[in-house]
Amino acid sequence: MHFKELTQKRIFWVTVLLILIILIKVSAFNSFFVETYFATGFFPRFSNLLRLITGWLPLSFGDIFYFVAGAWLLYKTIRFFIRLLKNKFSLGIMQKSFVKISIIAMGVYVIFNIFWGLNYNRKGISYQLNLEPDKYAAADLENIQQLLIEKVNTAKQILIKNHAAYPDNKELFLRADKCYQQTALSYPFMNYKYRSVKSSLYSWWGNYLGFTGYYNPFTGEAQLNTTVPGFVLPYTTCHEMAHQIGYAKEDEANFAGYLAATSSTDTLFHYSAYVDLFIYANHLVYVTDSVSAKQAFQQLSPAVKSDIKEWRDFLIKHRTFVDGLVTWAYGKYLNANQQPKGMRTYNEVITNIIAFYKKTGKI
């Protein structure tokens, strides 16, 4: 690259961004520093501000932002290739374009990490609870699976007895907020302020791309795919809200969401969390003992089995060739952000559940 072709302004921004990236990388190596000064220091205040700014808007500001950014990127890409085909690009222009793209990419990386991404390098919720999640014995896993069966069946029985109906989205998000308020009484680090939870504008697409929710680190909003079966949504909402308060890794967001859902008095949230956790545990048991896993599944009440069948049928109905590509790409994203097990990271919540049960006797 010929630096003489760069403007002083571009040289300045490249230099500043490189320095910031180096600082981010150095900070990421020290999980204690990230936990103390970012995850529980700067981030809670900053994320509160983001939610305060975006929470009032009924639509997802982040979804609109993604649409505009995507449209702009598509326009620039098409324009680039049109000019390239018309031979309007000289080597100098190509170099300048490369520098522009590099500045944008570095800028996005810096903003992503300052706004949220450094949370991937924190010590996390097991550190806050003084848990010791480690390898567990097969007996531990089967014990947790059995306990979850009891919890799932009991919660479903209560819901049926009370003729509990699934709330609309507004009521659901309000009840999720109350779950966090109740949980913070026992676990102050789970404090959540200024709710900013929205129904995703891309819910229909989400059914075919395989997402039930996502967090927008640039706007602080949690978006939910509200077209999935109703029993899935309460726990998913708690999971996405966990991302909002700084639990970036998927297993940690799952565990924080579990604490929020089950520490509350809302049986609907209990059921949603326990059935999801049972599916995780049952899958892990199946890997080493398929017979035991099938026998455990048969212990579920008919109503619970019906819900799980509805969820499976929903996934099969919306399965496309894109699923594999999306799963692979997201797995690579997780790999790049301190989650070497990729999509299997979600299942790792069971490791924390077992450690939590051993310490507290609760599930």
C-alpha angles and dihedrals in degrees: 000000000000105000091193087073092058119093118236088246092059092046088052094052094045089052094047093047093047091052091050092048091051090050090049092049093048092048091049091062091064109065092180091056091048092047094048104038104024113023096040098019117041102010101060091054094043094046090049088055092050092051091046089055097045103028096081094059110092092209124061107266089192093056090052089048091051091050093051092044091048093048091048092049092049091049092050092047094050091045090050094054094043091055090044092053090049090053092240093134120093123189090258093053090048090053092049090049090052091051091049092051091047092051091049092047093048091046092052090048092051094046092046092054097043092046095046119317098095087070087079087072099049125111090245141196097322087059091049091051093041091237125159105215108186141136111321133204122251088247091058091053094047090048092053090047090054093048090050091052089056092047093047095048093045094048092048091049091053092049092051093046091051093044087233114191126203111256126234118261096267092051092044093055091046091052091048088054089053089051090059092046090054093044093051089063088069099026110034092185087067091066111142125190136179103021115231106172119143141178107252117250086216098054093123090052089045091064090062097036092049105242128131095183144344141193123236107216093191096058102022093235127139113217124200130199095228096185095077122098111295099242091061096059106068095059092038089054091052089048093054092045087054088059088053092059093049110275099130103167112084097231090051093048088050091051095045088047089051091052091050095046098044100037090061127080093241110113092193089063091044091056095045092052097043096048091050092048091048090055090052093048094043090052091052091049090048091059092065103020115023093173093056091046092052091048090051091051090054089060091067116103117256090250092055092046088052091054093049090048090051090053093047092047089050091053093047092048092056098039114127139166088265092068095079093048094048092046091049093047094047090046089056089050090053091047090054091051104057096280105110094174091064114199090001087070089086090063091053089079085085089067089059092043090055092047091047092050092049091052101040106018088231133116 
